[in-house]
Each structure stands twice: as structure tokens, then as C-alpha cells.
Amino acid sequence: MIEELTSLVPEVVAGLVPIPILAGILALGAVATGVVAVRAATKPRPNYGPGPKGIPIVGNALELPTENDFLVYTSWAKKWGA
């Protein structure tokens, strides 16, 4: 039974979408992906101004104070200009 089903799979898939159309869809997808990648790579980066550099995903969460936070925020304001 399994051999019968596996032998039918290529016939069913080939019958659903003709190969030239499938190739065109794949080519169009590849071109669209390339266009999006080039636009993302050449897009100018926003200027966020001065401030501490964060690490990916976590950002600056590890630098947040756990006590005397008002003193740390005041020193950051003086350092980074707020």
C-alpha cells in the first residue's frame, strides 16, 4: 500500500502545477528575495544619537540598575546629555 502511494506522489504533484510554471514561480521568489535583501542592505541606518551600545536581543537590560536607580539615571543623564 505504501509503495502505491509513494509512486503516485510524483504524478499528482506534476499534475497540479506544470513544471515551467513552477520554475517561473521559484525564479520570481528568488528575484523578490534578492530585491528585498539588497534594499535592506543599502537602506541608510537611522541616527539614534549618543548612548550606550546594546548587545543583540538583550539590548541594555543587563546595565539597568537594581538599586539606587535614580543615582544611575542621573549620572547617565549627565554622561549622555539629557
ChimeraX attribute file (.defattr): number of C-alpha atoms within 10 A of each C-alpha:
attribute: neighborCount
match mode: 1-to-1
recipient: residues
	/A:1	5
	/A:2	7
	/A:3	7
	/A:4	8
	/A:5	9
	/A:6	10
	/A:7	10
	/A:8	11
	/A:9	11
	/A:10	10
	/A:11	10
	/A:12	10
	/A:13	11
	/A:14	11
	/A:15	10
	/A:16	9
	/A:17	11
	/A:18	10
	/A:19	12
	/A:20	9
	/A:21	10
	/A:22	13
	/A:23	12
	/A:24	11
	/A:25	12
	/A:26	12
	/A:27	12
	/A:28	12
	/A:29	12
	/A:30	11
	/A:31	12
	/A:32	12
	/A:33	11
	/A:34	12
	/A:35	12
	/A:36	10
	/A:37	11
	/A:38	11
	/A:39	10
	/A:40	11
	/A:41	10
	/A:42	8
	/A:43	8
	/A:44	8
	/A:45	8
	/A:46	6
	/A:47	6
	/A:48	6
	/A:49	7
	/A:50	9
	/A:51	11
	/A:52	11
	/A:53	8
	/A:54	12
	/A:55	10
	/A:56	7
	/A:57	7
	/A:58	8
	/A:59	11
	/A:60	12
	/A:61	10
	/A:62	10
	/A:63	10
	/A:64	10
	/A:65	12
	/A:66	8
	/A:67	8
	/A:68	8
	/A:69	11
	/A:70	10
	/A:71	11
	/A:72	15
	/A:73	14
	/A:74	12
	/A:75	12
	/A:76	14
	/A:77	12
	/A:78	10
	/A:79	11
	/A:80	12
	/A:81	9
	/A:82	8
